[in-house]
């Protein structure tokens, strides 16, 4: 089986599209699961906000 090459004029637009599509899909699937996860761990909306914010602060503190 041979692979078809992508024309060079389409590589950049395709790459940019994938850079936005892939994280968008993963972010969207995570966002859809937040209410179920929040309820399962027993947190209200305010506490979930604090917990989810602390993970971003941990990344910035490196």
C-alpha positions in Angstrom: 0.0 0.0 0.0 1.4 3.4 -0.9 0.8 6.6 1.0 -0.3 9.7 -0.9 1.8 12.7 -0.3 0.1 15.9 0.8 0.8 18.8 -1.7 3.2 21.3 -0.2 0.7 24.1 -0.6 -1.7 22.3 1.8 0.8 21.2 4.5 0.8 24.4 6.5 -3.0 24.9 6.5 -3.5 21.2 7.4 -1.0 21.5 10.2 -2.6 24.6 11.6 -6.0 23.0 11.4 -4.8 19.9 13.3 -3.1 22.1 16.0 -6.6 23.6 16.7 -8.8 20.5 16.1 -6.9 18.0 18.3 -6.8 20.2 21.5 -10.3 21.4 20.8 -11.6 17.8 20.8 -9.8 16.8 23.9 -10.8 20.0 25.7 -14.4 19.6 24.7 -14.6 16.0 25.9 -13.1 17.0 29.2 -15.5 19.9 29.6 -18.5 17.7 29.0 -17.3 15.3 31.8 -16.7 17.9 34.5 -20.2 17.9 36.0 -20.2 14.1 36.4 -16.7 14.1 37.8 -17.4 17.0 40.2 -20.5 15.2 41.5 -18.7 11.9 41.8 -16.0 13.4 44.0 -18.6 15.3 46.0 -17.5 18.9 45.4 -19.8 21.9 44.9 -19.1 24.3 42.1 -17.0 26.8 44.2 -14.7 24.1 45.5 -14.3 22.5 42.1 -13.2 25.9 40.8 -10.6 26.1 43.5 -9.4 22.6 42.8 -9.2 23.1 39.1 -7.4 26.4 39.5 -4.7 25.0 41.8 -3.6 22.6 39.1 -2.8 25.5 36.8 -1.0 27.3 39.6 1.2 24.2 40.2 2.3 24.3 36.6 3.3 28.0 36.8 5.3 27.5 39.9 8.0 25.4 38.3 
